[in-house]
Amino acid sequence: MSDKQEAAGKKTKARKILLLGAGLVALGGGSAGAALYATTGSLFGGNHGPPAPDVPHLVPRSGTPASEIARYASPTGEKKVDGSKFEPTYYPLADSLTANLSGGDGFVQIGLGVATYYDARVVEHVKLHEMAIRSAVLTTLAEQDAAALSSAPGKERLKGALRGAINDVLKAKEGFGGIDDVYFTNFVIQ
């Protein structure tokens, strides 16, 4: 084999290896880009556009900086909001709720109100799904023990359970909870 043929063979072999390497790099980059796009909806690390218009927004108090508002934004309304930075909206549920307590040792009757720091859509959702919310509240009440409810810490635990039950209903029906607190407007145990 002549020197020219041997050099041409080496060049061809080197060219094939170089093209194969470049093809693998391009394939890997394309795969990474496709994976990023599939998981975030954007090639640049996420969708940084405005939130969906059907998701309630926090209602800031006058003077609350925009950085604070963005810090508490949650697409599902699950993040605990600092009440000193946002305007509350209160809504009392119609009529009292009465349920037998677990263990057959009495019943509880409560009046209930909810509070949200989000816009009016959360209260609209509560009104729209009040029957489902009342059902979830009654189920939660029926799981309670009279002795636990007669103490202040027991009532606080019940408020947390009721807030969770109400938000679960709203998330299932509307995709967004948004209830930040639950208040008793009357409370009777017998």
Rosetta constraint file for C-alpha pairs under 8 A:
AtomPair CA 1 CA 5 HARMONIC 6.39 0.50
AtomPair CA 1 CA 6 HARMONIC 6.60 0.50
AtomPair CA 2 CA 6 HARMONIC 6.24 0.50
AtomPair CA 3 CA 7 HARMONIC 6.08 0.50
AtomPair CA 4 CA 8 HARMONIC 6.09 0.50
AtomPair CA 5 CA 9 HARMONIC 6.09 0.50
AtomPair CA 6 CA 10 HARMONIC 6.30 0.50
AtomPair CA 7 CA 11 HARMONIC 6.18 0.50
AtomPair CA 8 CA 12 HARMONIC 6.15 0.50
AtomPair CA 9 CA 13 HARMONIC 6.11 0.50
AtomPair CA 10 CA 14 HARMONIC 5.99 0.50
AtomPair CA 11 CA 15 HARMONIC 5.96 0.50
AtomPair CA 12 CA 16 HARMONIC 6.20 0.50
AtomPair CA 13 CA 17 HARMONIC 6.32 0.50
AtomPair CA 14 CA 18 HARMONIC 6.07 0.50
AtomPair CA 15 CA 19 HARMONIC 6.06 0.50
AtomPair CA 16 CA 20 HARMONIC 6.00 0.50
AtomPair CA 17 CA 21 HARMONIC 6.11 0.50
AtomPair CA 18 CA 22 HARMONIC 6.16 0.50
AtomPair CA 19 CA 23 HARMONIC 6.05 0.50
AtomPair CA 20 CA 24 HARMONIC 6.25 0.50
AtomPair CA 21 CA 25 HARMONIC 6.26 0.50
AtomPair CA 22 CA 26 HARMONIC 6.16 0.50
AtomPair CA 23 CA 27 HARMONIC 6.03 0.50
AtomPair CA 24 CA 28 HARMONIC 6.05 0.50
AtomPair CA 25 CA 29 HARMONIC 6.12 0.50
AtomPair CA 26 CA 30 HARMONIC 6.05 0.50
AtomPair CA 27 CA 31 HARMONIC 6.10 0.50
AtomPair CA 28 CA 32 HARMONIC 6.14 0.50
AtomPair CA 29 CA 33 HARMONIC 6.12 0.50
AtomPair CA 30 CA 34 HARMONIC 6.10 0.50
AtomPair CA 31 CA 35 HARMONIC 6.11 0.50
AtomPair CA 32 CA 36 HARMONIC 6.15 0.50
AtomPair CA 33 CA 37 HARMONIC 6.10 0.50
AtomPair CA 33 CA 43 HARMONIC 6.34 0.50
AtomPair CA 34 CA 38 HARMONIC 6.03 0.50
AtomPair CA 34 CA 43 HARMONIC 7.98 0.50
AtomPair CA 35 CA 39 HARMONIC 6.25 0.50
AtomPair CA 36 CA 40 HARMONIC 5.99 0.50
AtomPair CA 36 CA 41 HARMONIC 7.50 0.50
AtomPair CA 36 CA 42 HARMONIC 7.01 0.50
AtomPair CA 36 CA 43 HARMONIC 6.05 0.50
AtomPair CA 36 CA 45 HARMONIC 7.14 0.50
AtomPair CA 37 CA 41 HARMONIC 4.77 0.50
AtomPair CA 37 CA 42 HARMONIC 4.76 0.50
AtomPair CA 37 CA 43 HARMONIC 5.09 0.50
AtomPair CA 38 CA 42 HARMONIC 7.76 0.50
AtomPair CA 40 CA 45 HARMONIC 6.28 0.50
AtomPair CA 40 CA 46 HARMONIC 4.72 0.50
AtomPair CA 40 CA 47 HARMONIC 6.68 0.50
AtomPair CA 41 CA 46 HARMONIC 6.13 0.50
AtomPair CA 41 CA 47 HARMONIC 6.26 0.50
AtomPair CA 42 CA 46 HARMONIC 5.24 0.50
AtomPair CA 42 CA 47 HARMONIC 6.03 0.50
AtomPair CA 51 CA 55 HARMONIC 7.22 0.50
AtomPair CA 55 CA 75 HARMONIC 7.01 0.50
AtomPair CA 55 CA 176 HARMONIC 7.12 0.50
AtomPair CA 56 CA 118 HARMONIC 5.94 0.50
AtomPair CA 56 CA 119 HARMONIC 5.68 0.50
AtomPair CA 56 CA 120 HARMONIC 7.77 0.50
AtomPair CA 56 CA 121 HARMONIC 6.04 0.50
AtomPair CA 56 CA 122 HARMONIC 6.75 0.50
AtomPair CA 56 CA 176 HARMONIC 7.89 0.50
AtomPair CA 56 CA 178 HARMONIC 7.97 0.50
AtomPair CA 57 CA 73 HARMONIC 7.61 0.50
AtomPair CA 57 CA 118 HARMONIC 5.28 0.50
AtomPair CA 57 CA 119 HARMONIC 5.65 0.50
AtomPair CA 58 CA 69 HARMONIC 7.13 0.50
AtomPair CA 58 CA 73 HARMONIC 7.28 0.50
AtomPair CA 58 CA 86 HARMONIC 6.96 0.50
AtomPair CA 58 CA 117 HARMONIC 5.70 0.50
AtomPair CA 58 CA 118 HARMONIC 4.14 0.50
AtomPair CA 58 CA 119 HARMONIC 6.05 0.50
AtomPair CA 59 CA 86 HARMONIC 5.57 0.50
AtomPair CA 59 CA 87 HARMONIC 5.60 0.50
AtomPair CA 59 CA 88 HARMONIC 7.87 0.50
AtomPair CA 59 CA 117 HARMONIC 5.99 0.50
AtomPair CA 59 CA 118 HARMONIC 5.53 0.50
AtomPair CA 59 CA 119 HARMONIC 5.90 0.50
AtomPair CA 60 CA 64 HARMONIC 6.00 0.50
AtomPair CA 60 CA 69 HARMONIC 6.97 0.50
AtomPair CA 60 CA 85 HARMONIC 5.98 0.50
AtomPair CA 60 CA 86 HARMONIC 4.12 0.50
AtomPair CA 60 CA 87 HARMONIC 5.76 0.50
AtomPair CA 61 CA 84 HARMONIC 7.79 0.50
AtomPair CA 61 CA 85 HARMONIC 5.51 0.50
AtomPair CA 61 CA 86 HARMONIC 4.72 0.50
AtomPair CA 61 CA 87 HARMONIC 5.32 0.50
AtomPair CA 64 CA 68 HARMONIC 6.74 0.50
AtomPair CA 64 CA 69 HARMONIC 7.35 0.50
AtomPair CA 64 CA 85 HARMONIC 5.86 0.50
AtomPair CA 64 CA 86 HARMONIC 7.72 0.50
AtomPair CA 65 CA 69 HARMONIC 6.79 0.50
AtomPair CA 66 CA 70 HARMONIC 6.27 0.50
AtomPair CA 67 CA 71 HARMONIC 6.15 0.50
AtomPair CA 68 CA 72 HARMONIC 6.64 0.50
AtomPair CA 68 CA 85 HARMONIC 7.89 0.50
AtomPair CA 69 CA 73 HARMONIC 6.45 0.50
AtomPair CA 72 CA 79 HARMONIC 6.51 0.50
AtomPair CA 72 CA 80 HARMONIC 7.61 0.50
AtomPair CA 72 CA 81 HARMONIC 6.23 0.50
AtomPair CA 73 CA 77 HARMONIC 7.49 0.50
AtomPair CA 73 CA 79 HARMONIC 7.53 0.50
AtomPair CA 74 CA 78 HARMONIC 6.39 0.50
AtomPair CA 74 CA 79 HARMONIC 6.16 0.50
AtomPair CA 75 CA 176 HARMONIC 7.22 0.50
AtomPair CA 76 CA 171 HARMONIC 7.35 0.50
AtomPair CA 76 CA 175 HARMONIC 6.63 0.50
AtomPair CA 76 CA 176 HARMONIC 4.55 0.50
AtomPair CA 76 CA 177 HARMONIC 6.11 0.50
AtomPair CA 76 CA 178 HARMONIC 7.39 0.50
AtomPair CA 77 CA 176 HARMONIC 5.81 0.50
AtomPair CA 77 CA 177 HARMONIC 5.27 0.50
AtomPair CA 77 CA 178 HARMONIC 4.56 0.50
AtomPair CA 77 CA 179 HARMONIC 7.78 0.50
AtomPair CA 78 CA 177 HARMONIC 6.82 0.50
AtomPair CA 78 CA 178 HARMONIC 6.80 0.50
AtomPair CA 80 CA 180 HARMONIC 7.10 0.50
AtomPair CA 81 CA 86 HARMONIC 7.90 0.50
AtomPair CA 81 CA 117 HARMONIC 7.52 0.50
AtomPair CA 81 CA 180 HARMONIC 7.26 0.50
AtomPair CA 82 CA 86 HARMONIC 7.02 0.50
AtomPair CA 83 CA 87 HARMONIC 7.23 0.50
AtomPair CA 83 CA 88 HARMONIC 7.37 0.50
AtomPair CA 83 CA 117 HARMONIC 7.41 0.50
AtomPair CA 86 CA 117 HARMONIC 5.81 0.50
AtomPair CA 87 CA 117 HARMONIC 5.57 0.50
AtomPair CA 88 CA 115 HARMONIC 6.24 0.50
AtomPair CA 88 CA 116 HARMONIC 5.49 0.50
AtomPair CA 88 CA 117 HARMONIC 4.59 0.50
AtomPair CA 88 CA 118 HARMONIC 7.57 0.50
AtomPair CA 89 CA 115 HARMONIC 5.50 0.50
AtomPair CA 89 CA 116 HARMONIC 5.36 0.50
AtomPair CA 89 CA 117 HARMONIC 6.29 0.50
AtomPair CA 89 CA 118 HARMONIC 7.74 0.50
AtomPair CA 89 CA 120 HARMONIC 7.83 0.50
AtomPair CA 89 CA 123 HARMONIC 7.99 0.50
AtomPair CA 90 CA 113 HARMONIC 6.90 0.50
AtomPair CA 90 CA 114 HARMONIC 5.75 0.50
AtomPair CA 90 CA 115 HARMONIC 4.48 0.50
AtomPair CA 90 CA 116 HARMONIC 6.71 0.50
AtomPair CA 91 CA 113 HARMONIC 5.49 0.50
AtomPair CA 91 CA 114 HARMONIC 5.37 0.50
AtomPair CA 91 CA 115 HARMONIC 6.40 0.50
AtomPair CA 91 CA 123 HARMONIC 6.88 0.50
AtomPair CA 92 CA 112 HARMONIC 6.01 0.50
AtomPair CA 92 CA 113 HARMONIC 3.86 0.50
AtomPair CA 92 CA 114 HARMONIC 6.26 0.50
AtomPair CA 93 CA 111 HARMONIC 7.39 0.50
AtomPair CA 93 CA 112 HARMONIC 5.71 0.50
AtomPair CA 93 CA 113 HARMONIC 5.54 0.50
AtomPair CA 93 CA 114 HARMONIC 7.65 0.50
AtomPair CA 93 CA 130 HARMONIC 7.64 0.50
AtomPair CA 95 CA 111 HARMONIC 6.76 0.50
AtomPair CA 96 CA 109 HARMONIC 6.58 0.50
AtomPair CA 96 CA 110 HARMONIC 5.44 0.50
AtomPair CA 96 CA 111 HARMONIC 4.45 0.50
AtomPair CA 96 CA 112 HARMONIC 7.11 0.50
AtomPair CA 97 CA 109 HARMONIC 5.50 0.50
AtomPair CA 97 CA 110 HARMONIC 5.34 0.50
AtomPair CA 97 CA 111 HARMONIC 6.32 0.50
AtomPair CA 97 CA 112 HARMONIC 7.98 0.50
AtomPair CA 97 CA 134 HARMONIC 7.65 0.50
AtomPair CA 97 CA 138 HARMONIC 7.00 0.50
AtomPair CA 98 CA 107 HARMONIC 7.00 0.50
AtomPair CA 98 CA 108 HARMONIC 5.64 0.50
AtomPair CA 98 CA 109 HARMONIC 4.21 0.50
AtomPair CA 98 CA 110 HARMONIC 6.52 0.50
AtomPair CA 98 CA 138 HARMONIC 7.30 0.50
AtomPair CA 99 CA 107 HARMONIC 5.55 0.50
AtomPair CA 99 CA 108 HARMONIC 5.56 0.50
AtomPair CA 99 CA 109 HARMONIC 6.57 0.50
AtomPair CA 99 CA 138 HARMONIC 6.02 0.50
AtomPair CA 99 CA 141 HARMONIC 6.17 0.50
AtomPair CA 99 CA 142 HARMONIC 5.74 0.50
AtomPair CA 100 CA 104 HARMONIC 6.85 0.50
AtomPair CA 100 CA 105 HARMONIC 7.98 0.50
AtomPair CA 100 CA 106 HARMONIC 6.03 0.50
AtomPair CA 100 CA 107 HARMONIC 4.14 0.50
AtomPair CA 100 CA 108 HARMONIC 6.42 0.50
AtomPair CA 100 CA 141 HARMONIC 7.64 0.50
AtomPair CA 100 CA 142 HARMONIC 5.56 0.50
AtomPair CA 101 CA 105 HARMONIC 6.33 0.50
AtomPair CA 101 CA 106 HARMONIC 5.64 0.50
AtomPair CA 101 CA 107 HARMONIC 5.02 0.50
AtomPair CA 101 CA 108 HARMONIC 6.69 0.50
AtomPair CA 101 CA 141 HARMONIC 6.74 0.50
AtomPair CA 101 CA 142 HARMONIC 4.79 0.50
AtomPair CA 101 CA 143 HARMONIC 6.42 0.50
AtomPair CA 101 CA 144 HARMONIC 5.58 0.50
AtomPair CA 101 CA 145 HARMONIC 5.91 0.50
AtomPair CA 101 CA 146 HARMONIC 6.52 0.50
AtomPair CA 102 CA 142 HARMONIC 5.65 0.50
AtomPair CA 102 CA 143 HARMONIC 5.30 0.50
AtomPair CA 102 CA 144 HARMONIC 5.61 0.50
AtomPair CA 102 CA 145 HARMONIC 5.60 0.50
AtomPair CA 102 CA 146 HARMONIC 7.87 0.50
AtomPair CA 103 CA 145 HARMONIC 7.23 0.50
AtomPair CA 105 CA 145 HARMONIC 7.97 0.50
AtomPair CA 105 CA 146 HARMONIC 6.90 0.50
AtomPair CA 106 CA 146 HARMONIC 6.96 0.50
AtomPair CA 106 CA 189 HARMONIC 7.16 0.50
AtomPair CA 106 CA 190 HARMONIC 5.21 0.50
AtomPair CA 107 CA 146 HARMONIC 7.77 0.50
AtomPair CA 107 CA 189 HARMONIC 5.87 0.50
AtomPair CA 107 CA 190 HARMONIC 5.43 0.50
AtomPair CA 108 CA 141 HARMONIC 7.55 0.50
AtomPair CA 108 CA 187 HARMONIC 7.26 0.50
AtomPair CA 108 CA 188 HARMONIC 5.59 0.50
AtomPair CA 108 CA 189 HARMONIC 4.46 0.50
AtomPair CA 108 CA 190 HARMONIC 6.41 0.50
AtomPair CA 109 CA 186 HARMONIC 7.67 0.50
AtomPair CA 109 CA 187 HARMONIC 5.84 0.50
AtomPair CA 109 CA 188 HARMONIC 5.09 0.50
AtomPair CA 109 CA 189 HARMONIC 6.49 0.50
AtomPair CA 110 CA 184 HARMONIC 6.59 0.50
AtomPair CA 110 CA 185 HARMONIC 7.11 0.50
AtomPair CA 110 CA 186 HARMONIC 5.17 0.50
AtomPair CA 110 CA 187 HARMONIC 4.47 0.50
AtomPair CA 110 CA 188 HARMONIC 6.34 0.50
AtomPair CA 111 CA 184 HARMONIC 5.62 0.50
AtomPair CA 111 CA 185 HARMONIC 4.74 0.50
AtomPair CA 111 CA 186 HARMONIC 4.71 0.50
AtomPair CA 111 CA 187 HARMONIC 6.58 0.50
AtomPair CA 112 CA 182 HARMONIC 7.05 0.50
AtomPair CA 112 CA 183 HARMONIC 5.76 0.50
AtomPair CA 112 CA 184 HARMONIC 4.79 0.50
AtomPair CA 112 CA 185 HARMONIC 5.48 0.50
AtomPair CA 112 CA 186 HARMONIC 7.31 0.50
AtomPair CA 113 CA 182 HARMONIC 5.85 0.50
AtomPair CA 113 CA 183 HARMONIC 5.02 0.50
AtomPair CA 113 CA 184 HARMONIC 6.33 0.50
AtomPair CA 113 CA 185 HARMONIC 6.68 0.50
AtomPair CA 114 CA 179 HARMONIC 6.63 0.50
AtomPair CA 114 CA 180 HARMONIC 7.64 0.50
AtomPair CA 114 CA 181 HARMONIC 5.83 0.50
AtomPair CA 114 CA 182 HARMONIC 4.54 0.50
AtomPair CA 114 CA 183 HARMONIC 6.04 0.50
AtomPair CA 115 CA 179 HARMONIC 5.90 0.50
AtomPair CA 115 CA 180 HARMONIC 5.76 0.50
AtomPair CA 115 CA 181 HARMONIC 5.14 0.50
AtomPair CA 115 CA 182 HARMONIC 6.29 0.50
AtomPair CA 115 CA 183 HARMONIC 7.86 0.50
AtomPair CA 116 CA 122 HARMONIC 7.23 0.50
AtomPair CA 116 CA 123 HARMONIC 7.80 0.50
AtomPair CA 116 CA 178 HARMONIC 6.05 0.50
AtomPair CA 116 CA 179 HARMONIC 4.86 0.50
AtomPair CA 116 CA 180 HARMONIC 5.04 0.50
AtomPair CA 116 CA 181 HARMONIC 6.87 0.50
AtomPair CA 117 CA 178 HARMONIC 7.52 0.50
AtomPair CA 117 CA 179 HARMONIC 7.80 0.50
AtomPair CA 117 CA 180 HARMONIC 6.88 0.50
AtomPair CA 118 CA 122 HARMONIC 6.56 0.50
AtomPair CA 118 CA 178 HARMONIC 6.45 0.50
AtomPair CA 119 CA 123 HARMONIC 7.91 0.50
AtomPair CA 120 CA 124 HARMONIC 6.25 0.50
AtomPair CA 121 CA 125 HARMONIC 6.08 0.50
AtomPair CA 122 CA 126 HARMONIC 6.27 0.50
AtomPair CA 122 CA 177 HARMONIC 7.54 0.50
AtomPair CA 122 CA 178 HARMONIC 6.24 0.50
AtomPair CA 122 CA 179 HARMONIC 7.52 0.50
AtomPair CA 123 CA 127 HARMONIC 6.19 0.50
AtomPair CA 124 CA 128 HARMONIC 6.09 0.50
AtomPair CA 125 CA 129 HARMONIC 6.05 0.50
AtomPair CA 125 CA 170 HARMONIC 7.03 0.50
AtomPair CA 125 CA 174 HARMONIC 7.38 0.50
AtomPair CA 126 CA 130 HARMONIC 5.50 0.50
AtomPair CA 126 CA 133 HARMONIC 7.53 0.50
AtomPair CA 126 CA 170 HARMONIC 7.34 0.50
AtomPair CA 129 CA 133 HARMONIC 6.20 0.50
AtomPair CA 129 CA 170 HARMONIC 7.57 0.50
AtomPair CA 129 CA 173 HARMONIC 7.86 0.50
AtomPair CA 130 CA 134 HARMONIC 5.96 0.50
AtomPair CA 131 CA 135 HARMONIC 6.29 0.50
AtomPair CA 132 CA 136 HARMONIC 6.30 0.50
AtomPair CA 132 CA 169 HARMONIC 6.89 0.50
AtomPair CA 133 CA 137 HARMONIC 6.11 0.50
AtomPair CA 133 CA 165 HARMONIC 7.68 0.50
AtomPair CA 133 CA 166 HARMONIC 5.65 0.50
AtomPair CA 133 CA 169 HARMONIC 6.29 0.50
AtomPair CA 134 CA 138 HARMONIC 6.10 0.50
AtomPair CA 135 CA 139 HARMONIC 6.21 0.50
AtomPair CA 136 CA 140 HARMONIC 6.19 0.50
AtomPair CA 136 CA 165 HARMONIC 5.98 0.50
AtomPair CA 136 CA 166 HARMONIC 6.88 0.50
AtomPair CA 136 CA 169 HARMONIC 7.49 0.50
AtomPair CA 137 CA 141 HARMONIC 6.10 0.50
AtomPair CA 137 CA 162 HARMONIC 6.08 0.50
AtomPair CA 137 CA 165 HARMONIC 6.69 0.50
AtomPair CA 137 CA 166 HARMONIC 7.21 0.50
AtomPair CA 138 CA 142 HARMONIC 6.14 0.50
AtomPair CA 139 CA 143 HARMONIC 6.68 0.50
AtomPair CA 140 CA 144 HARMONIC 7.07 0.50
AtomPair CA 140 CA 161 HARMONIC 7.17 0.50
AtomPair CA 140 CA 162 HARMONIC 6.75 0.50
AtomPair CA 140 CA 165 HARMONIC 7.39 0.50
AtomPair CA 144 CA 148 HARMONIC 7.46 0.50
AtomPair CA 144 CA 149 HARMONIC 7.26 0.50
AtomPair CA 145 CA 149 HARMONIC 6.40 0.50
AtomPair CA 146 CA 150 HARMONIC 6.35 0.50
AtomPair CA 146 CA 189 HARMONIC 7.10 0.50
AtomPair CA 147 CA 151 HARMONIC 7.37 0.50
AtomPair CA 148 CA 153 HARMONIC 7.97 0.50
AtomPair CA 148 CA 154 HARMONIC 4.89 0.50
AtomPair CA 148 CA 155 HARMONIC 7.65 0.50
AtomPair CA 149 CA 154 HARMONIC 4.75 0.50
AtomPair CA 149 CA 155 HARMONIC 5.34 0.50
AtomPair CA 149 CA 158 HARMONIC 7.60 0.50
AtomPair CA 150 CA 154 HARMONIC 6.79 0.50
AtomPair CA 150 CA 155 HARMONIC 7.29 0.50
AtomPair CA 150 CA 189 HARMONIC 7.70 0.50
AtomPair CA 151 CA 155 HARMONIC 6.39 0.50
AtomPair CA 152 CA 156 HARMONIC 6.29 0.50
AtomPair CA 153 CA 157 HARMONIC 6.22 0.50
AtomPair CA 154 CA 158 HARMONIC 6.20 0.50
AtomPair CA 155 CA 159 HARMONIC 6.20 0.50
AtomPair CA 156 CA 160 HARMONIC 6.40 0.50
AtomPair CA 157 CA 161 HARMONIC 6.24 0.50
AtomPair CA 158 CA 162 HARMONIC 6.02 0.50
AtomPair CA 159 CA 163 HARMONIC 6.06 0.50
AtomPair CA 159 CA 181 HARMONIC 7.71 0.50
AtomPair CA 159 CA 182 HARMONIC 5.79 0.50
AtomPair CA 159 CA 183 HARMONIC 7.27 0.50
AtomPair CA 160 CA 164 HARMONIC 6.18 0.50
AtomPair CA 160 CA 181 HARMONIC 7.98 0.50
AtomPair CA 160 CA 182 HARMONIC 7.68 0.50
AtomPair CA 161 CA 165 HARMONIC 6.14 0.50
AtomPair CA 162 CA 166 HARMONIC 6.08 0.50
AtomPair CA 162 CA 182 HARMONIC 7.14 0.50
AtomPair CA 163 CA 167 HARMONIC 6.09 0.50
AtomPair CA 163 CA 179 HARMONIC 6.64 0.50
AtomPair CA 163 CA 180 HARMONIC 7.31 0.50
AtomPair CA 163 CA 181 HARMONIC 6.35 0.50
AtomPair CA 163 CA 182 HARMONIC 5.91 0.50
AtomPair CA 164 CA 168 HARMONIC 5.99 0.50
AtomPair CA 165 CA 169 HARMONIC 6.41 0.50
AtomPair CA 166 CA 170 HARMONIC 6.34 0.50
AtomPair CA 166 CA 177 HARMONIC 7.62 0.50
AtomPair CA 166 CA 179 HARMONIC 7.42 0.50
AtomPair CA 167 CA 171 HARMONIC 5.96 0.50
AtomPair CA 167 CA 176 HARMONIC 7.60 0.50
AtomPair CA 167 CA 177 HARMONIC 4.31 0.50
AtomPair CA 167 CA 178 HARMONIC 6.69 0.50
AtomPair CA 167 CA 179 HARMONIC 6.14 0.50
AtomPair CA 168 CA 172 HARMONIC 6.10 0.50
AtomPair CA 168 CA 177 HARMONIC 6.73 0.50
AtomPair CA 169 CA 173 HARMONIC 6.13 0.50
AtomPair CA 169 CA 177 HARMONIC 7.71 0.50
AtomPair CA 170 CA 174 HARMONIC 5.48 0.50
AtomPair CA 170 CA 175 HARMONIC 6.66 0.50
AtomPair CA 170 CA 176 HARMONIC 5.96 0.50
AtomPair CA 170 CA 177 HARMONIC 4.98 0.50
AtomPair CA 171 CA 175 HARMONIC 4.09 0.50
AtomPair CA 171 CA 176 HARMONIC 4.45 0.50
AtomPair CA 171 CA 177 HARMONIC 4.98 0.50
AtomPair CA 172 CA 176 HARMONIC 7.86 0.50
